[in-house]
Amino acid sequence: MDPASDNDPAAAAGASLVYYVSLGDSLSTGTQPVASGAQHSTNQGYVDDVYAHYHAEATLKTSLTLVKLGCSGETTTAMINGTGSECAYQQGSQLNQALAFIKAHRSKIALVTIDIGADDIVPCFSQTSVNTSCLDNGLAAVSRDLPKILSALHEAVAAKTVIAGMSVYDPWLAYYLLGSTGKAVAAASLIDVAKYNTIVAADLAADRLKRADVWGAFSTADYTETAALAKLGTQPLDVARICEWTWMCSGPPIGQNVHANAAGYKQIAGAFEKTIGTLSKP
Protein backbone atom coordinates (compact mmCIF):
# COMPACT_ATOMS: atom_id res chain seq x y z
CA MET A 1 0.00 0.00 0.00
CA ASP A 2 1.19 3.47 -0.87
CA PRO A 3 1.98 5.12 2.48
CA ALA A 4 0.41 8.32 1.23
CA SER A 5 -2.95 6.64 0.64
CA ASP A 6 -5.94 6.98 2.96
CA ASN A 7 -7.97 4.55 0.90
CA ASP A 8 -9.18 1.23 2.20
CA PRO A 9 -7.28 -1.24 -0.05
CA ALA A 10 -10.12 -3.73 -0.06
CA ALA A 11 -13.28 -1.86 0.89
CA ALA A 12 -15.18 -3.29 -2.04
CA ALA A 13 -14.50 -6.86 -0.94
CA GLY A 14 -16.96 -6.85 1.93
CA ALA A 15 -17.22 -6.23 5.64
CA SER A 16 -15.61 -9.55 6.66
CA LEU A 17 -12.09 -8.28 5.99
CA VAL A 18 -9.62 -7.80 8.81
CA TYR A 19 -6.29 -6.00 8.62
CA TYR A 20 -2.63 -6.47 9.37
CA VAL A 21 -0.96 -3.05 9.60
CA SER A 22 2.84 -3.01 9.31
CA LEU A 23 4.86 -0.01 10.48
CA GLY A 24 8.54 0.80 10.66
CA ASP A 25 11.70 1.46 8.73
CA SER A 26 13.40 -0.31 5.82
CA LEU A 27 13.17 -3.74 7.46
CA SER A 28 9.38 -3.41 7.40
CA THR A 29 9.51 -2.72 3.65
CA GLY A 30 11.71 -5.74 2.93
CA THR A 31 14.52 -3.56 1.62
CA GLN A 32 17.38 -5.39 -0.11
CA PRO A 33 20.18 -4.32 -2.44
CA VAL A 34 20.25 -5.13 -6.14
CA ALA A 35 23.37 -6.11 -8.10
CA SER A 36 24.37 -2.48 -8.65
CA GLY A 37 24.33 -1.84 -4.90
CA ALA A 38 21.19 0.31 -5.01
CA GLN A 39 18.46 -0.55 -2.52
CA HIS A 40 14.77 -1.13 -3.11
CA SER A 41 11.75 -2.44 -1.26
CA THR A 42 10.73 -6.04 -1.98
CA ASN A 43 7.92 -8.48 -1.30
CA GLN A 44 10.42 -10.79 0.43
CA GLY A 45 10.51 -8.97 3.76
CA TYR A 46 9.49 -10.27 7.17
CA VAL A 47 6.16 -8.46 6.87
CA ASP A 48 5.33 -10.38 3.71
CA ASP A 49 6.28 -13.66 5.37
CA VAL A 50 4.23 -12.91 8.49
CA TYR A 51 1.28 -11.94 6.30
CA ALA A 52 1.52 -15.15 4.26
CA HIS A 53 1.67 -17.20 7.46
CA TYR A 54 -1.46 -15.71 9.01
CA HIS A 55 -3.34 -15.30 5.76
CA ALA A 56 -3.22 -19.09 5.46
CA GLU A 57 -4.47 -19.76 8.99
CA ALA A 58 -7.90 -21.37 9.24
CA THR A 59 -9.08 -18.80 11.79
CA LEU A 60 -8.53 -15.99 9.29
CA LYS A 61 -8.87 -17.91 6.01
CA THR A 62 -8.41 -15.36 3.23
CA SER A 63 -9.95 -12.39 5.03
CA LEU A 64 -6.64 -10.88 6.21
CA THR A 65 -5.49 -7.83 4.23
CA LEU A 66 -2.01 -6.34 4.52
CA VAL A 67 -1.61 -2.57 4.87
CA LYS A 68 2.05 -1.56 4.56
CA LEU A 69 2.87 1.88 5.93
CA GLY A 70 6.61 1.52 6.62
CA CYS A 71 9.24 3.82 5.17
CA SER A 72 12.90 3.17 4.44
CA GLY A 73 15.23 5.32 6.52
CA GLU A 74 12.55 6.22 9.06
CA THR A 75 13.73 7.34 12.50
CA THR A 76 11.56 7.51 15.59
CA THR A 77 11.28 11.29 15.27
CA ALA A 78 10.35 11.06 11.58
CA MET A 79 7.67 8.49 12.40
CA ILE A 80 6.05 10.90 14.85
CA ASN A 81 6.18 14.22 13.04
CA GLY A 82 7.36 13.48 9.50
CA THR A 83 10.55 15.53 9.89
CA GLY A 84 13.23 13.99 7.69
CA SER A 85 10.98 11.21 6.44
CA GLU A 86 11.69 9.88 2.96
CA CYS A 87 7.96 9.17 2.45
CA ALA A 88 5.00 11.48 1.96
CA TYR A 89 1.97 10.73 4.11
CA GLN A 90 -1.38 12.45 3.68
CA GLN A 91 -1.66 12.64 7.46
CA GLY A 92 1.81 14.21 7.76
CA SER A 93 3.67 11.30 9.33
CA GLN A 94 3.71 7.53 9.40
CA LEU A 95 2.29 7.43 12.94
CA ASN A 96 -0.53 9.82 12.08
CA GLN A 97 -1.29 7.79 8.95
CA ALA A 98 -1.43 4.60 11.01
CA LEU A 99 -3.63 6.13 13.68
CA ALA A 100 -6.04 7.45 11.05
CA PHE A 101 -6.32 4.02 9.43
CA ILE A 102 -6.74 2.30 12.79
CA LYS A 103 -9.43 4.78 13.83
CA ALA A 104 -11.32 4.16 10.60
CA HIS A 105 -11.13 0.36 10.98
CA ARG A 106 -10.65 -0.09 14.72
CA SER A 107 -12.82 -3.18 15.13
CA LYS A 108 -11.13 -4.90 12.19
CA ILE A 109 -7.42 -4.55 13.04
CA ALA A 110 -6.09 -8.03 13.88
CA LEU A 111 -2.36 -7.29 13.96
CA VAL A 112 0.08 -4.39 14.06
CA THR A 113 3.82 -5.01 13.75
CA ILE A 114 6.47 -2.36 14.17
CA ASP A 115 10.24 -2.02 13.95
CA ILE A 116 11.51 1.50 14.52
CA GLY A 117 14.58 3.07 16.08
CA ALA A 118 17.41 1.21 14.37
CA ASP A 119 17.92 4.10 11.96
CA ASP A 120 18.56 6.35 14.95
CA ILE A 121 21.82 4.45 15.56
CA VAL A 122 22.81 2.95 12.17
CA PRO A 123 24.90 6.01 11.16
CA CYS A 124 27.03 5.65 14.30
CA PHE A 125 28.97 2.56 13.19
CA SER A 126 31.87 2.21 10.75
CA GLN A 127 34.50 -0.43 10.06
CA THR A 128 37.00 1.34 12.28
CA SER A 129 35.04 2.94 15.11
CA VAL A 130 31.80 3.64 16.91
CA ASN A 131 30.82 7.29 17.18
CA THR A 132 29.83 7.39 20.84
CA SER A 133 28.31 10.88 20.65
CA CYS A 134 26.15 9.81 17.73
CA LEU A 135 25.18 6.66 19.59
CA ASP A 136 24.26 8.51 22.77
CA ASN A 137 22.08 10.92 20.78
CA GLY A 138 20.44 8.07 18.88
CA LEU A 139 19.64 6.07 22.00
CA ALA A 140 18.30 9.22 23.66
CA ALA A 141 15.98 9.80 20.70
CA VAL A 142 14.69 6.23 20.89
CA SER A 143 14.17 6.56 24.66
CA ARG A 144 12.24 9.79 24.12
CA ASP A 145 10.18 8.90 21.06
CA LEU A 146 9.46 5.17 21.14
CA PRO A 147 7.23 5.27 24.25
CA LYS A 148 5.11 7.96 22.56
CA ILE A 149 4.72 5.83 19.43
CA LEU A 150 3.86 2.62 21.26
CA SER A 151 1.47 4.28 23.68
CA ALA A 152 -0.39 6.03 20.86
CA LEU A 153 -0.82 2.74 19.01
CA HIS A 154 -1.83 0.88 22.15
CA GLU A 155 -4.47 3.46 22.99
CA ALA A 156 -5.83 3.47 19.43
CA VAL A 157 -6.42 -0.24 18.88
CA ALA A 158 -9.21 -2.46 20.14
CA ALA A 159 -8.59 -4.82 23.06
CA LYS A 160 -8.14 -7.91 20.88
CA THR A 161 -5.66 -6.34 18.46
CA VAL A 162 -2.14 -7.77 18.75
CA ILE A 163 0.75 -5.30 18.60
CA ALA A 164 4.24 -6.75 18.28
CA GLY A 165 7.64 -5.09 18.07
CA MET A 166 11.10 -6.63 17.83
CA SER A 167 14.64 -6.66 19.06
CA VAL A 168 17.26 -6.34 16.31
CA TYR A 169 20.22 -8.36 15.13
CA ASP A 170 23.72 -6.86 15.14
CA PRO A 171 24.89 -6.39 11.52
CA TRP A 172 28.22 -4.89 12.62
CA LEU A 173 29.38 -8.28 13.85
CA ALA A 174 30.53 -8.70 10.25
CA TYR A 175 33.44 -6.36 11.05
CA TYR A 176 34.90 -9.22 13.07
CA LEU A 177 36.26 -10.48 9.75
CA LEU A 178 38.28 -7.30 9.12
CA GLY A 179 41.22 -7.74 11.47
CA SER A 180 41.92 -6.52 14.99
CA THR A 181 40.25 -3.11 14.58
CA GLY A 182 37.16 -4.74 13.09
CA LYS A 183 37.05 -7.24 15.93
CA ALA A 184 37.09 -4.37 18.43
CA VAL A 185 34.23 -2.61 16.65
CA ALA A 186 32.26 -5.88 16.52
CA ALA A 187 32.74 -6.38 20.25
CA ALA A 188 31.65 -2.83 21.00
CA SER A 189 28.63 -3.17 18.73
CA LEU A 190 27.35 -6.12 20.76
CA ILE A 191 27.25 -3.92 23.86
CA ASP A 192 25.66 -1.00 22.01
CA VAL A 193 22.99 -3.01 20.20
CA ALA A 194 22.16 -4.72 23.50
CA LYS A 195 21.57 -1.24 25.00
CA TYR A 196 19.22 -0.41 22.15
CA ASN A 197 17.34 -3.70 22.55
CA THR A 198 17.02 -3.13 26.30
CA ILE A 199 15.29 0.20 25.65
CA VAL A 200 12.93 -1.38 23.12
CA ALA A 201 12.11 -4.30 25.42
CA ALA A 202 11.31 -1.99 28.32
CA ASP A 203 9.08 0.24 26.19
CA LEU A 204 7.16 -2.71 24.74
CA ALA A 205 6.72 -4.18 28.20
CA ALA A 206 5.46 -0.87 29.58
CA ASP A 207 2.49 -1.07 27.20
CA ARG A 208 2.20 -4.86 27.58
CA LEU A 209 3.02 -5.43 23.91
CA LYS A 210 4.67 -8.48 22.37
CA ARG A 211 8.35 -8.61 21.42
CA ALA A 212 9.84 -10.79 18.69
CA ASP A 213 13.27 -12.03 19.78
CA VAL A 214 15.20 -11.36 16.58
CA TRP A 215 18.44 -10.96 18.58
CA GLY A 216 18.02 -14.57 19.72
CA ALA A 217 16.87 -15.85 16.33
CA PHE A 218 20.17 -14.62 14.84
CA SER A 219 22.19 -16.26 17.66
CA THR A 220 23.53 -12.81 18.51
CA ALA A 221 26.27 -12.92 21.17
CA ASP A 222 26.71 -16.67 20.66
CA TYR A 223 30.43 -16.75 19.94
CA THR A 224 31.20 -20.01 21.74
CA GLU A 225 29.69 -22.09 18.95
CA THR A 226 31.07 -21.90 15.44
CA ALA A 227 29.88 -22.42 11.89
CA ALA A 228 31.69 -22.94 8.61
CA LEU A 229 31.22 -20.32 5.90
CA ALA A 230 32.07 -20.76 2.26
CA LYS A 231 35.25 -18.76 1.45
CA LEU A 232 35.42 -17.43 5.02
CA GLY A 233 36.18 -20.58 6.96
CA THR A 234 34.99 -21.37 10.49
CA GLN A 235 33.68 -18.33 12.36
CA PRO A 236 31.78 -17.62 15.58
CA LEU A 237 28.12 -18.52 15.16
CA ASP A 238 26.82 -14.98 15.59
CA VAL A 239 29.19 -13.72 12.89
CA ALA A 240 28.22 -16.59 10.62
CA ARG A 241 24.53 -15.82 11.00
CA ILE A 242 25.08 -12.21 9.94
CA CYS A 243 27.01 -13.36 6.87
CA GLU A 244 24.33 -15.95 6.01
CA TRP A 245 21.22 -13.87 6.68
CA THR A 246 22.20 -10.30 5.78
CA TRP A 247 24.18 -8.55 3.03
CA MET A 248 26.93 -7.39 5.37
CA CYS A 249 29.56 -9.83 4.09
CA SER A 250 28.86 -9.14 0.41
CA GLY A 251 31.55 -7.84 -1.89
CA PRO A 252 31.29 -4.67 -3.95
CA PRO A 253 29.26 -3.05 -5.34
CA ILE A 254 26.72 -4.24 -2.75
CA GLY A 255 29.27 -3.88 0.02
CA GLN A 256 28.39 -4.00 3.69
CA ASN A 257 24.60 -3.62 3.61
CA VAL A 258 22.86 -3.98 6.98
CA HIS A 259 19.61 -5.34 5.57
CA ALA A 260 18.52 -8.94 5.87
CA ASN A 261 18.36 -11.12 2.79
CA ALA A 262 15.32 -13.29 2.02
CA ALA A 263 16.53 -16.02 4.36
CA GLY A 264 17.16 -13.49 7.11
CA TYR A 265 13.74 -11.95 6.73
CA LYS A 266 12.23 -15.41 7.16
CA GLN A 267 14.11 -15.72 10.44
CA ILE A 268 12.68 -12.39 11.58
CA ALA A 269 9.20 -13.49 10.53
CA GLY A 270 9.63 -16.72 12.47
CA ALA A 271 10.47 -14.73 15.60
CA PHE A 272 7.30 -12.67 15.17
CA GLU A 273 5.16 -15.74 14.57
CA LYS A 274 6.59 -17.42 17.67
CA THR A 275 5.71 -14.51 19.94
CA ILE A 276 2.32 -13.81 18.33
CA GLY A 277 1.13 -17.41 18.28
CA THR A 278 -2.32 -18.05 16.85
CA LEU A 279 -3.92 -14.91 15.49
CA SER A 280 -7.68 -14.59 15.83
CA LYS A 281 -10.14 -12.25 14.23
CA PRO A 282 -10.58 -9.08 16.29
N, C-alpha and C positions, 0 to 999 in steps of 0.2 A: 504493500500500500504506500502510495505517495505520502510522505509525512506532512505535506502541506494540505492534504485533503481532509475535509470534514465529512465527506460522504460515507454513508454506511455501505461497505463493499458488497453486501449481499442482501440488501433490504428487500429486493424483489423476490427472494427465495422463500420467504415465509417467516412466521413468528417463532418457529421452533429453533432457530439458529442460536448458538451461544458462541462466545468469543474468547480467543486467546490474544491478549495484547502484549507485545514484546517491546521493551524499552531499553535504551542503553547507548553504548558507543559502537565502535566498529566490530567488536565481537558479536554484537546482536544483529549486525547486518551481514554476518558471514564473510567479512572482508578477507580476501586473499590476493597475493600478487600474481600477475601474469608473467609470461616469459621475459618481457621487456623490463620488468621490475615495477611497473605501474601497479597500483592497487585498484580493486573494484569489488563491489558487493556481489555476493553469490547466493545461490539457493542451496548451498552446502554448509550452512552455518549451524550452530547448535539449536537456534530457534527453529529452523526448518526440520531438524531431526526430532526435537521435542514435539513439534506440531504433528509430524507424521505418526509418531508413537501414540499420541492421545487421540488423534483423528480416527485411528483404527480401533480404539477401544470400544467394546460393546456398549458401555454406558453412555458413550457420546455418539456412536455410530458415525455418520457423516455430517453431523450438525455443527461441528466445531469449525469456526472460521478464524483464520489468522489475520491479525491487524498489526503490521510492522510499523513502528514509529521511531526506531533507533536511527542514530546519525553517526557516521564515522567522524572521529576526532572530538566527540562531545566530552566536555568536562562537566563536573557537577554544577558549576556556576552557569555554564551555557545551558544546561538542561533546565535550570530554574528560570532564567530571565532572557535566554536567547543570545546573550552577549558572547560574541566569538563563535557562535554556532556555524557550522558549514551547511546547515539545512534551513530552509525557509518554512516556517509553520504559520498557518493562518491565525492560530491563537497566540503567536509571538514566541513560544518556546515549546520544547518537547513535552515538558511537564504539563503546561497549560493545555496542549493538544490532547494529551492523555486524559487529563481530568475532564475535559469537555466530552471526549468520547465515552468515558466511563459514566459520566452523569447522564448522557443520552441513552445509555444501554445498561444501567446499573444492575438490573435484575438478571442480565444475560451474560455477565462477565464471569467465565469459569476460572481463568488463569491470567495472571500478570507475572512476567519474568523481567528482571532488570539486572543489568551489569553497568555500573557507572562509577567513575572515580579513578580508574587506571590511567586515563589520559591526563590526570592531574600530576602523575609522577613519572610517566614514560619519558618525558624530555630530560629527566635528571640523570640518566644512565648512559655511559659511553664505554667503549672497550677498555679505557685506561683509568676511569675514575667515576665516582658518584658525586654529583654536585649536592652537597649536604644542605646548602641554603635553599636550593630549588626543591629538594625533597621535603624539608621542613615546611616550606610554603604550600607544597602540594598536599601533604598530610593534613595541614591546618585547614585547607579549603575543604577537603573531604569531611573532616570532623565538623566543620561548620555547616556544610550544605547537605550532606547525605541525610541527616536526621530530618531535615525539612522535607526532602523529597519523599522519603519513606512514610513519614507521618501523613503527608498530604494524600498519598495513595491509599494508605490504610484507612483513613477517614472517609475516603470517597467510595470505596467498594462496599458491596453487600457482605453480610457475615459469612457466607459460604464461599466467597471468592478466595482462591489461593494466590498469595503473592510470594514469590521466591526470588531471592538474590543469590549471589555466589562469591566465594573466595576466588582468587586468581592464581594461576601458575606463575612461575618465575622464569621468564624468557631469557634473562641475563645470565642464567646458569651456563648458557652456551659459551660465554667468555672463558670458562674453565679450560677450553681447548686452546687458548691463545697465549699460553706461557704463564710465567709467574705473576705478571701484572693482571692478566685476565683472571687467573685463579683468585686473586685478592678481591677483584671486583665481584666475581661470582659469589664469594663468601659473604661479602658485604651486602649483596643484593638479597640473599636469603634472609638476613636480619631485617632489612628494610621492607621487603614484601610482606614478611610476617607482621610487621607493624601495621601496614596497610590493612591486611586481612583481619587483624585484631579489631581495628576500628569498624570495619564493615560488619564483623560478627556481632559486636556490641550493639550497633545501630539496628541491625535486623532483629536481634533479641529484644531490644527495647520496645519494638512494635509487635513482638510475637510473630515474626515472619519467618519463613523457611529459608535455609541456607544450603545451597549446593556446594559440596566439598570438592571443588576443582583442584585445590592445592593437594589434597590427598589422592585424587584420581590420577594426577600426574606424578605421583610418588615424590613430590617435592620434599627436599631435605633428607631423602633416603640415599645416602652416599656410602652406606656399608655394603649394600648389594651392588652388583655390577651387571652390565649387559654389553654384548658385543655389537658394534656398529660397523656396517660396511664402510671401508676406507678409513675409519677412525679408530678401529680397534676396540678393546674393552675399556669401558668408561663407567663412572658411577651411575647408578640407575637413574637418579634425577636428571643428570645431564643427558643421558641417553633418551629419556622420554621427551625432553625438549627438542632434541635433534629429530626424533621420530615423528612428533606430533605438532611441530611448528615449523616455520620457515627460517628459524634463526641460524641453522647450520648450512644454509644454502650458499652456493657460490654466486658470484656476480653474473648478471646484473641484478638478480633478486636481492642478494646480500643478506644481511641480518635483519629479517623481518619478524616482528614480534607476534604476528598473527598465527593462529592455529591453522593447520591444513585440514583437509576433510576428515582424516582419521582423528585428529585432535578435537575437532568440533564434535565428533561422535562421543568422545570421552567426556566432554563438557555436558553434552545432552544426557549421557548416562548418569552423571552426578545429579543433574536436575531431576530426572525421572526417579532416581532412588529416594531423594528427599521429598518429592511430591507424592509419590505412591499412586494409588488409584485416584483418578480425577473424575468427579461427579458433576452432573449438571447443577448449575447454581439454583 
